[in-house]
Amino acid sequence: MRILKRILKLALLTVLLTACALVVIRYFFADQLITAALQRAGATATSVHLAALGTDQVRFDFLNATFPLKKGTTLHIQTQQISLQYDLQRLLHNRKCDLLTIEEVALSQKGESKSTTSPALQLPEKITLLEDSIRVRLPIEKIILEKVVLRDNFPAQIKEGNIRLTASANGTALQAQATFQADQQTELFLDFHSPDAHHGTAELVGKQGEDEILRTKVNLQPDRLAGNINLLLQPINELFLRPLTAERNIPVPEGTLDGSFSLPLPLTPDAALQANLTVSDSNNHQIHLEASGTPDTRQASLLLFGKKGRQEFLKTDLTMQDQRIKGSYSLHCDQLRSFLAPYLPQALPAINGKFSGTVDAPLPGNQDNGFKAIIAASSFALPSLTASSAQISITGKLNGNDVHFDRDSTFHGSKLTLGGITIEECSLDLAGDFSRKGDQLLLDFANKQKIHIKSLKAGSTLIQEILLQSPERLRFDCNKTTWSFAKNTLHVAPLAIKVGSVDIKTGPLQCAFSALRSTNAGPEIITTLSSPSLTITTPQAEIPLKNVGGNFRLQKHIISSKLQANPERIPGKIQAEVEHNLTRAEGFFTLRTDNALDLDKEDITLAGLLNTWQFPFDLDKGSVHLETRGEWQKSHPFQLTLLANVKEGSGYFQKVLFENLNTQQDLMLLPELGSQREGKISVERVIGGLDVHKLSAKTALLSTQTGKQPVVQLRNLEAGLLQGTVSSPEIRYDLNTQQSNFTVNVSSVDLATIVELMKVKDMHATGKISGKIPVTIDDKKVSVEKGELYNEPPGGEISYAAPDAHLTGLSEYALKAVRDFRYTSLQSTAQYAPSGQLDLAVSLQGISPELDSSRPVHFNITIEQNLNTLLQGLRYSKGLSEKIDKRVQQRYR
């Protein structure tokens, strides 16, 4: 504008000086007069050359002048071939010339501008283009500038371009047309019309070849200033904005910008301003802004929405009134990021999902500092965090960088995934005082705030529900890269945890954490735990514990815990350890007795270790050491082992009692039952129908191809029976086929004891019996075929005072022989059926004094006996069943 004023002043001076020249008709004084006039107008350096002077025109070869400008710069004007046409009579009458033509005007601005504070932008209440009184007195009706060249400090975008300007005045009406040839393909056209000082229109059109790249129109009315703009982003950037966008690394994509504005006049503080702006790109994205308000911003509204095709991905509706801002918003992060990507020098974080919410907050200067906000997200995803839905509802007060959240401020999320952890639902209380200092955020949560988590899963670990509360204030500190909680104690409601096939249930927990923070290797938690109860359930057993205490750690994505506890009903202490690698989804747990469990106290049995005792045995005396270990690994079956050591134990197994049991077993329980090492067992006494003494054997559970169940192996079995011994080098019983074949060696069994057990009235016998008994087990049914028994030398005696022959089935001769029979050979075959029927075919050789003391006697006897009935009778006679039943009943007191 200052440059145009200088040009206009130069033209007016030229007209006036020309008139003076005509008056004085002093051709040789014209240059000096014009120079003096320019100097009086403020020029510091001038040069002029008058070429011709006539009655209808005056021509100058050149006219140069330098004018000082503000901020330490100077404006240099160089004009060539100036022609001023006029009608002398009309010039003298109305002081107007017809036409001013300048073939070339060169403008250059030199010097460095001194930095000063720019005044605040203020729009005038009323816009006047040029007073009508000035318009009617303009000395020239038409001006043509054939070529205007801008040099030196002018913007590079318009330097050395070809500008042509035509302007005319007719009374109060002004009009002007200008063209700017930016390059061979690009040209700008300006068309300006103004009938008076308070009306005017200006339209700027830009073209590249046949394509329109810019169209802008401004319309001035006495009561309103309005306009619109339409442009192509990349061509306009290349023409005018390239230095700025390149310096600041601002990408400009292909697309269009369309907008309009409207300002009421006069521009009072409560005037209603309106503006619309639309940006569209080549990917079918569109952002539209509608804004209205007052200049003092006491009232304002903003509507911003974005679309891709017909799908809306952004909508923001905000209003400002009485120094408060209220409104709602919604956006789809992935589509918004896709739209913004070409405009930003760096890519936005990979955030996906839909966000929506409302806000009601004070603006600076508002004494009412209360606020409310809701932030809701669905299908939310960050590189390390995803959520099906999440919502934050907060109310509170703002005080500079400090924020207070009321107690109804909460967070709720569902189907969350954080690293390798998934959470079905999570609710947090957010009340507290929060402040920000630089990059540091300090959160001071109020006391008794709750955290409620449902179904937390990490690898094969599942926690059904977590409800914790801090009785004291919980302090949280975070910055751009780290976060941490101050030391505190949390109260946790009972937990239900599943690790692989193991279930863990706790009573109320107290967690005193000494570290809860972020590290370079991930989150870190170090805490001590205590609970009045803990129950561990495996596929085989349920173990109730009490007085639980220990520690819990999460470090380098590894969860570990060590606990100590007392069995619920047995004196002793049990130690447990758990470790789980979240990254590899693998880990282990161990459960072991610290010292051997003491079962010697009254009413204490091994069955009390578990809530449900499903085994056909129990111990009520002795000591027991147990250690079980479970291991899990991704794509591998769960493994469970058991190490058991029993010393001097007494109890029962099925229908027999035992005393002084000593055994050591190292077993694999899962995925397949088997022995890790060969075990051993010894029992001082087994009390059944037939008592067994000093039983011992090597034991093992072996894998087999016949099924999933193992083969039970007993090696070097030996036991005392009937004052003799029985033994077997190896017994194998397949639990899948339930079959086995083995031989029992009998040695030095006392015949007198056998006769006594059989309770045959008036029979007595002496001697020792040995032999081999082949045993077959098929489908749990025991049978014996062709068992062999024989006496040991020198033999023995049999005395049987039998009743009548018809009652015994023996002949008179045999009855007489066995009244006093001294045998040297006793041989028998044995057959035993699954029904319990025992058949003995006995062959005797010897002498009988009742018949002839020197003559050998040889006879055969067949003995039939139901062994099951015999053993049941023996157990009953000992009261054995009542003793076992009493011990079982003690378990359920």
Disulfide bonds with the S-S distance in Angstrom:
none
